Amino acid sequence: MKDLNHYVDTYKEQLKKGDIQEAYTALVKYVTRLGTALSKSLSESYSFGSLFQGYMDYTYFYYSNDFLKKRKLKMGVVLNHTKMQFEIWLLGQTIPIQERYWQYFKTTKWNKDRTTKPQYAILEAVLIENPDFNDLDSLTSQIEEGLIAISSEIIDVIKKSKLA
């Protein structure tokens, strides 16, 4: 492993170019606008939380409804910076809740390629694999459609399980 000074020097070189700051700022602004747009258009189905910028790894916001809240669950719209894709995560309020739902969801299609629980979530579903950031209106529409479909499917699975 290289020493920290090497990584800091590389980091400084990249920051001097300015591209990282431009991209990061634009991405965070977009996800902020996305959360606002979704909270307006889907307010009858979900309540939305504030934006979390993360550490250049994930930018996300939570959303939930009464069904999820009663089970101490929530969902998140996540921009995964490493994979540069949008995801939906199912999350539990506590570790025991996460573990209980992980035991059920680990054999579902969302976790079929996993052997261990995701670090932060019960499941991570890809929402938009290759987002087109040059057409933000279209991207927002795609995310909204996908969010509705994936969230409904996850909630239906919970309703049909013995966990509901």
N, C-alpha and C positions, 0 to 999 in steps of 0.2 A: 504494500500500500504506500502511495506517495505521501509525503508530509503535507501538513496543512498549508504551509507557505506556497507550495506548488499550486494547490487548488485556489488559494486566494489570488495569486498572480493571474491565473487563467480567468478567474471571475472578474478581476479588474480589467483585463484585456477585453472581455466580452462587453462589459458595461461601457467602456469607452466608445464602442461602436454605436451604442444607443438603441439597437434593434430590440434587445430584450426588454428594456423599459417601455418602449412603444407598444410592443406586443402585449406585455403583461397588463399595462394600463388599459389598453383597448379591450382585452378579454374580461377584465374585472368590471369595466363599465358595461359591457354587453350583458354579462350575467346579472348585474344589478338591474338593468332595464328588463331583462327576461323575467326576473322575479316579480317586478312591478306589473308587467303585462299579464303574467299568469295569475297573479293575485286579483287582478281586475276581471279577467275573463272566466276564471274558475272559482270565484268567491262563493258560489252556491254549493260547491262540492268540497272544497278544501280551504283551510287557512294556511297562510304562508308566513314563514319567519324571515328574519334578517339575513343578510349576506355575511358569509364568513370567507375571508380571502385565503386562508390557509398559508402555507409556507412555500409558495411556488410549486406545490404539488397538487392541491385540490382547491377549487373555488366552488362554494356550494351554498344552498339554502335548504331549510327544512320545510316540509308541508305535511299536513295531517288532516284528519276528519274525526268525527266522534267515534266511529267504529275503531279506528286505530288508537285513539287516545285512551279508550276504555281498556285496551289491551297493553297500554304503555309502550306503544309503537309509534314510529313516525317514518316518513320517507324523506329522501333528499334528492334534489337535482344536483348532480356533481359534474363539474368540468374537471376531468382527469388530465392534468397538464402533461404528464409523462406520455400518455397514450394519445393525447389531444382528441379526446372523444367525450361525449356527454353520456352520463350513466344515471340510473335511478338506483338508489340504495334503500333497502329496508333496514331500519335500525330499532333497537330496543333501548329503553331508558336505563336499564341496569344490566350487568353482566349475566346474572341468572336468567333474565328474560331473553337476552341475546342467545344464550346457550340453549334454552328451551326451544326457541324458534329455529335455531340452527339445526338442531337434531331433526326437526321435521323437514326443513328446506334443503338440507344437504343432499338429498336424493332427487331434487326437482331439476328441471331443465336449466334453471339459473345457476346451479352449482355443479352441474354434471361433470365438468372438467376439473373440479377442485377436490383436493383430499383434505384440506384444512379450512377452517372458517376464515373468511376475509378478516383482515386486521381490524377494521372499524365497523363492519356491517354484518347483517345476517345473510344478505344476498346483494349482489351487484349485477344489475341488468344493463346491458348496453342500450342506450337510447338513440344516439346518433354516432355512428362509427367514424365517419369522415365529414365533419361539419364544414360547410361552405361559409366562411366568414365574410365573403364578398357580397352575400345576399342575406342580410340579417333578418329581413321581414319573412322571407321564406324559411329560414332556419328556425325562427321563433314559432312559425306555424307547424313545422315538422316536430319540434320539441313538444308543443302543446298536444298534438295528435298522439304522439308516442307516449307521453306522460299519462294521458287519459286511458289509453289502451293497456299499457303495462301495469299501471296502478290498479285498474279495475281487475285485471287478471290476478295479480298478487292478492288483492283483497278477497276475490272469489275463492282462491285456493285456501286462504285462512278460514273463510266461512265454512268450507266443506271439510276442513280438518277437525280433529278433536280438540284443537287449540282454541277454537272460537268459543 
